[in-house]
Amino acid sequence: MLTTQEVIENFEFLDDWEARYAYLVELGEALPPLAEALRTKDNKVQGCISQVWVCPLQDPGDPAKLVYVGDCDTAIIKGVLALLIGLMSARTPQEIDALDIDGLFDELKLAENLSPNRHFGIYAIVELMKAQARKVAEGDAPSVLA
């Protein structure tokens, strides 16, 4: 589990946006492959030009918490997805919903350094992940969590 402060510190350590893009690409490359069975309509991010899937699973170490898995077909967005997975995994649905991702993105100046289409797509990923966590909290979890 990453904290928003750790993400900010990691980005501040990197000198410029070229280095930050390379960091994001490395994060994305480290994501494990996503099982085909999880590439469903419910797990696909709508409103993102890239093909993105993200799915919450029950944390084997603490059933009250979720861990996310996902995949994307573009390097930068896959890196952002990996960052979001690190931030939102190993948390309860309530903790996930309470995360201030907008504030984090403002602090990182993502909007200033990503194209509008990428920026919009990233927010679509965040919204899906938070919606999935709310569904779990409401007891409307997908069968994959059972």
C-alpha positions, 0 to 999 in steps of 0.5 A: 500500500502506497500513501499519497505522501510517498507518491508525492515524495517519489515524484519530487525526487525526479527532476523533470517530467521526462523522468516522471514519465519514465517512472510511470512506465516502469510502474506499469511494466511491473504490473502482473498480467491480468487474467482474461476472466477479469477483462469484463464489461464491468471492469472496463473503464468507460471514457478512456481512450486507452483500453483499461480494466481494473478489478477489486479482489478480496485481500487474502490477508484481511478480508475487510480490505480490497486489492486491485488488479488491472491492465492497460494497453498504453504505457503512461496510463498503465503506469498511472493505473499501477500507481492507483492500484498501489494507492487503493489496494490493502484498504477498506472500501471506506478508506478507498472512497475517502482518498483525496485523489484529486488533491494528489493529482493537483499536487503532482500537477498531472493536469498540466503535464498530461494531455486532456484526453489522458487526464480525463481517462485517469479520472475515469479510472479513479471513478470506476475504482471508487464505484467498485469499492462502494459496491463492495461496501454495499454488499453488491460485490462481483462474484470474483470477490466471493 
